[in-house]
Amino acid sequence: MDDVSILDSIGDDSVVAISGFNMATTPEYLINELFKTYQRTGHPKNIFIISDALPAVPGRSLDQVAQILFHDADQEFLVGMLMPFLGFSPWLQKMVIDNRIECYGWPIGITAYWFREIASGRPGLLTKIGLNTFLDPRNDDAALNELGRNKKTCNIELLSIDSEDYLLYRAPKPSYALIRTSIADEMGNLSTQEEGIRGTVLSIAQATKARPKQGKVISQVRWITKTGAINPRHVDVPFPLVDHIVISPMEYHWQTGSIAYDPRLSSQIVSPMYNNLDRGILLDKSKEYEMVIARRVTLEFLELFTQKQAPVLVNLGIGIPALISSVAAEENIINIIITVIESGPWGGVALSGNDFGLAMGAFALSTMPDMFSNFEGGIIDAASLGFLQIDRFGNVNPSILPNRLFGTGGFPVIAGGVSKIYFAGSFRGGNNIIDVKENGIKILEDGPIAKFVKDVYKISFSSYQASKYGQEIMYVTERAVFKLNGTELVLVETAPGIDIDKDILEKMEFKPQMATEIKEMDKRIFSKSAMNLKRDIEIL
């Protein structure tokens, strides 16, 4: 086993791959110590970081490093990064917005796949994901700032194969990898058995070790055990792929942003935690309208079950969609609506906020590249994703504005591959004050930000592509539900207590189509108690 001085071997101008989905599989100790090495010696400098998601939450790990770098006008530590998500790192966002480092925003699934492709000796990742969005070089650029657009360290090429358009994603091969697992044996075999996800650690290690120039893999672990003590089925990274192992103090090895360790998150124990769920714990009462949205989408998933007469497999995005698993648990229908999260968990109740990516009571954990195959390949039945902007054509921007660079996350891959998408979010942005009553809602104060706009700032979901491939698209808010018809929005439902002109049309930057019959939302979704959905269906 090694001490942190092994990080001194990382040279200037290196490409460093770092695992991490918020704090899950994030090697916080290695990141902090690498930066301390730079502060002490001035090296390594000009490193370029590639991550499978984001190894940070506010104030920790890479965000803490970025805060120090932001206040150092002469910093030479970080030259750039390929970072799929910036939402939980306000200081990295500031660095990118101020053009201090070059930055590229590929989707999480694309980056996770890219590691696997590089590990296989291929030049990059070839896919249809991203066509007609900001990732398509005909429309925009995946670079998130001017430095990125000028340097083009990472690039996307348009190719035609058999008269079909594809995108080729290319980035520099990593020369070092910093990954995190739970346990190493004396040989160096690594296991993630105490982590909440398996992440992309194997693909990152393989990409780093691949030819033509084999790199070095350094893993942060919490424990060392005897050789043979780890069941071979629990070995995530075999020892020939590992060069160095560093034991981390517990304070730098948390499962999530707010949970140091909970055995339910790593399925070390399975708790009967679905009974008598307290909605007050699951939801901020000042935003109870968010549960209204989650319940409305749940009804759509239940309708899919009725049509299929078998359990439906659905993906939940960050934010309001993550609440759907809580609704399913509250209604005791988790065996009917099977939820998966992009980071790897199957089933259970998804955590939210800084803890998003993990689930209580998951029945299976896939690696992240394997999970994204379920999305891009259209294997799952449906998905619910959040939104920041929706335009007159039905295009969606989930997270990017000129002063807000959350990044795309897993959104483009999920939205581009799944046959049925239910976008879920508040009708207006900002501080909404909405009174949820037993039979409807009352708007007390609207948020100041329009989310239904004439043109989105960046297209991450293309209505043109959705129409071309026959995807079924719905947009669900607390007061209105729209469907996509070709490349136009159609208003199909409104909440009880809502004035269509005053509360909907006047608050949009365009006028949608109007359904011949605009229905009223199911009153049950506004109830203070469970909807008792299980009694309404026949369990197979």
N, C-alpha and C positions, 0 to 999 in steps of 0.2 A: 504494500500500500504506500501511497505517496503523500507528501505534505503539499501545501499550496505553493511551495517554491517551484513546483513543476510548471506553473503558469509562466515562469520567467522564460521558458523555451519558446513561447509564442512570439514570432518575429513581427517586425514592422510590415505594414502593407498586406497583412494576412486577411484572408476571407475566413470568418469564424461562424460556423453554424451553431445556433443555440436553441435548444428545445424549450417549449413553454407555452401553455395555454392559460393565460393569467398566471396564477401561481402554481398550477398543476404541472408537474414535471419541469418546473423552472429551477435551474441550478443557481439559486440566488447567492449561495456562498461563493461559488466559482466566479460569478459575475462581479461580485463585490471585491473579491481578492484580486482579480485581474485588473480592475480599475485602480486598486491600491498600488499594485505593481507599477502601473503607469505614473501614478502620482509620485511614487518614490524614485523612480528611475528615468521617467520620460519615455519609457517603452513598455509595451508595444504602442506604436502610433499608427495612425491612418488605417485602422482596421475597418473592414466592411462586414457587417453582421447580416446573416440570413436566418430568419426564424420561421418555424411552422405556423406560428400564430402571433403571440406577444408574451415575452417572458417578463411580465411586470403587472403590478396593480399600483394605484396611486401611492407614492411615497416609498415604494419598495422596489428592490431589484433594479432593472434597467431604467425605471422612472426616476429612482433616487440618483442614479449616475447621471441621467440627463439633466436633472435639476442643477447639479454642480457644473456640468459642462456648459449649460446655458448661461451661467454667470461668469464664465471664463472665455473672454473674447479671443484668446489665443490657443484654445484647446486644440490638441492634435491627436487626441485619442481615437475619436470616431469620425470617419470620413463619409460613411453612408450606410444605408441598410435597405434590405428587402424585408418589409414588415407588413404582413397581411392585415393587422388590426392595431390601431393606435388608441382606441377608445378609453382604455384604462391607464394611459400614460399621458397626462396633460403636459409633462415637460418634453417628452419626445415630440408631441404635436407642436409645441412652441419652437423647438429646434427646426422642424420641417417647415413650418409656416414662415419663419424668419430666414429660410434658405441657408441655414448654418451647415446642414449636411444634406447630401443627396438622398432621396428616398423614393421607393417604388412600392406600389400597393397592389400586389397580386392577391387573388382570393386565397383563403386558407387551404381549401382542397387542392387548388392548383399547385401551391408551394409544397404541400405534403406529397402529392404525386411527383412533383419535379425532383424531390430528393430520391424517390424510388427509381425514376428514369435515369438520373445521373449515376445511381448505384449500379444500374444495368449497362452503363457505358454508352448511353444514348446522348445526343447533343442537347436535348431539352424535352419539353412536353408538348405533344401535338394533340389538340382538342378543338371542339367547336365552342366550348364555353368561352364567353366573352364577345362573340360576334354581335355587331350592332350595338355594343355598349361602349363605355369610355375606354375599355381595354382594347378595342379594335383600332389598329393604327390608322384606319381610314377616317375615324371619327375623332379620336382624342389620343391620350397617352396615359399609360399606367404609371408614369412618373408623377409623383405628388407635389413636386415643386420645380422651379426653374433649373436648379442644379441638376436634378435628375433628367430633365428634358435635354439639357446640354451634354451631359456626360454619357448617358445611355449605357451605364454599366450593366443594367438589366434591360432587355428589350423583347418586344413581341413582333413576330413577323407574320404577315398574311400569306398563306400558301393555298394553291388550288390543287385538289386531287380528284380526278374523275369529275371535273366540273363542279365540285363542291368546295366551299371555302372552309379553311381551318386556320387556327392560330398556333404558332410555334413559340412557346415561352422559353427564353434562354437567360441564363445568369451564370456567373463564375462559379466553378466548382470549389467547395470549401476545402481549405487546407488544415483546419482544426475544427473539432466539434466539442462543445461543452454540453453534456446531457445530464439528466438526473434520473436515477433509479432509487429503489428503496434499500436493497440488500445486495451485497457482493459476497461470493464465497472466496476462499483463499486462492483459487485459480484465476478469478476475475470474471466469472459468469455473473450477469446482472439480472435482477428481478425487480419488477415494479409492483410487487404484490401488496405493498402498503400505500401505494398511490391511488388516487381516485380515478385516474385514466392511464392508459398505456401509451397514448400520444403517438409521436413519430420517432421515438428514440432509436428504433432499429434502423429505419430508413436513413436517418441522419448519420448514424454510425457507418452504414454501408456506403453512402454517398461519399463520405470523407475518406474511407479506405480504398475506394475504387481507383482504377487506373485512369489516366496515365501517371499521375503523381499522387501516390498514397499519402494521406494525411494522418494526423494523430487524433485519437479519441480519448477524451478525459471525462470521467463520470463522477458526479457527486452522489454519494450514498449516505445513508443514515447508519447502517449496521454492516458488520463483517461477520460471516459465519464460516463454519468448517466446509471444506470441499465435500460435496455429496449431500449437503444438508438441504439444498434447493432442489425440489422436484424438477426434473428436466422440462416438464410442461409449463413450469413457472419461470423459466429462463427466457427473458425477453431479448437480451443481447449476449450471445456466446462470447467467451473470453478471447478467442482469436481476433475479434473485432475491437478489443479494448486495449489501450496502451497504458492508461493511468487511472487510478481510483483514489478519490479524496473523500475522507469522512467529514461530514458537515455537522456543526453544532445544531441542536434542535431548532434554535431561533431562526435559522435560515433554511428550514426544511418543512415549511407548512404545506398542508394539503391544498388549502385555498387561501384567498386573501384575508379571511377572518377566522378560519378554523385551522388550528395547529395539527390536530389529529382527531379523527372520529372514525372508529373501526367500521361504521356503517357505510362510509363513503368508499372504502376499499373492499367492501363485502367480506371483511374479516368476521363480522357477525351480521346476521339478518334480523332486523327488528320488525315486529308487527306494528309498523308506524302509520298504517293507512286508516286506522279507526279513529273517529272523533277528532278529525283534524280541526285545529283552531284557525279559522280564517283570519282572525286578528293578528296572528303571528305571520301568516303568509302574505298579508296585504296591508299596505299603508291605508288606513281608513280614509284619509284625505283624498285618496285616489281609488276609491271603490269602483269608479266607473271603468277602471282597467279590468276588473274582474267581469264586468258586463261584457266587454269585448271578448275576453277569453272564453266566457260561457257561450257566446254566440258562435264562435268558431267550433267549440266542442259539439254543438248541435249539428254542424256540417259534418264533422267526423262521424258522429253517430248515424247520420243519414247514409254515409258511405258504408258503414257496417250493415245497415239494413239492406242496402243494395247488394253488397258482396256476400252477406250471410256468413261472414267469417271475420276474425279480428282484423283491424286496419292498422297498418304500420305508418306512422307519421313522424316527421321531423319538426322540432320546435326550435325557433331562433331565439336570440337574446331579447330581453325586455318582456313586453306583454305576452308574446307567445309562450314563454317559459311558464307562465301561470296556468296554462292549459293542463299540464300534468297535475297541478294541485286540484284543479276542477275535477279531473278524471279520478283522482284519489278520493276526493270528497264525495263523489257520486258512486264510488265503489265500482268503477267500470275500467280499471286499469288492465283487466284481462281482455277488454274489447278494443280499447284505444291504446295501442302499444307505441309508446313514444321513444324516439331516439334523439340523441344530441350529437352534433357534429364532432365533438371531441372523442366520442367512442361509447358512452353508456347506452345500454338498451333497457328501457323500462325504468321503473322507480319514479321518484318525484324530483324534478329538476330544480337545482338551486338557481338563484338569480343574483343580479348585481355583481360585485367583485368575486362571487363564488360560482358564477355561471361556468358551465362546462362539466360539473359533477352532478351526480344524482344519488339520492338516498334510496337504497333498496334496488339498485340495478340488477337485472338477472344475467347480464353478459356485458363484457367490455371488449370492444374491437379496437384495433389500432386505428389511428386517424385516417391514414390512406385507405384502409379497408372500409371504414365507415363512409367515406366520400364516394366510393364506388356504388354504394346503394343510392346515392343522390344523382350523380351524373348519369348512371345507367338507368334511371327511372325505376329502380327496383321497389322503392317505397311507394305507398299509395298516395300520399299527400304531404304537404308541408305548410306550416304557418310561420311567416317571417314578418319582422317589423318594417316600418318605413319612416322616412323623414320627409320625402316629397313624392307626390304622384301628379303626373301632368295630364293634359287633355287627351293624349294618345294612350294613356295607361302605362307609360314608362314609369319606373320606380327608381328613386335615389334613396338608399337606406341610411346614408351616414356622412356624406361629404358636402361641405360648404366652404367658401373661401376662407373663413376663419375657424372652421371646424373640420378636422381631418381624422375622423374616427377610422377610416379605412373600410374596405369592403367586407372583411371577415370571411365567413363561409358563404355569404349571400349569393354571389353570382353562380356558383356551382350548383347550389341547391335549387335556386330559382330557374336555372337553365336546364335542369334535367328532370325535375319532378313533374308529373302530368297534371296535378291539381295543386294550385297554390292559393292559400288564404292569407293575404296580407292583413296584418292586424296592428292597429295603432289609434291613438287619439285623433280626432278630426282636426283639431288645432294644436299648434305647438306652444310651448311655454307653460305658464301657470294657469291651468284650467281649474275653475271651481264649479263642480257639477254635483247637484244633489240627486242621489239615487234613491228613488222611492220604490215601493212595492210593485207599482204598476207602470213605471216609466222613469224618465229623468227630467230635471229642470236645469237649464243652463243659468248659473248665477253670474259667472264671469268667464268670458272666453279667453283662451290664450292669445297672445298678440301675434303669433306667427302663423301665416297661411301655409298649410301643408299640401293643399290641392292647388297646384300652380299651373300657369300656362305652359312653361317648359321647365323640366327639372334641371338642376345645376350639372349633375353628372348622371348619365344613364348606366345603372348597374343591372336592371332588368329591362329587357327589350320586348315591348308588346308586339312588335313586328315578328320577332322570332317565335314568340308564344303563339301568335296566330298562325304562323307558317307550320308549326309542328303540332297544332291542335291542343295546346294546353288550356285547361279550364282555370280561369282566374277570377278571384273575388277579393274585394277590398272591404274590410270590416272595421267600422268605428263604433263609438258609443251611441251615435245618433243616426247614422246612415250606413247602408250597405250598397255597394256598387258591384256590377259584374262587367267583365270586359267583353265587348262585342266587336270583333275585328280589332281595330285600333281606336275604339271609342268607349268611354265609360257610360254605363247605364245605371241610373238610380233605381233600385228595386225594392228597398225597404227603408223605413224610418222608425225611430223609437217613439213610443207613446209620449205625448207631451211636447213634441217637437213641431215647430212651424217650419215647413219646407223652405219658404222664401227667406224668412228672417234668420233661421238657425243653420241653414245649409247653403242655399244658392248664393246668398249675399256674402257668405264667408269663403267662397271659392273664386279663383281667378278665371274660371271658364264655366260654361254652362254644360252640364252633362246631358246625355239623352235621358228621357223619362220613360220608364216602363209603362206599358198600357195600363197595368194595375200595380200601383205601388203598395206593397203589403206593410203591415205593422209587425214590428219585431215581437217575437214570442215573449210574453210578459214574465215568464218564469226566470228569464235571465236577470231580471232586476230584483229578484227575491233576496231577502236577508238570510234565508236558510237554503239548504240543499234543494235542488230541482227534482230529486227523486227520479232520475232518468232511468235507473235500472228497472223500475217497474213498468216502463213504457216499451220495453223491448223483450223479445223472446231470446233467451240465451241458448246458443247452440249446444 
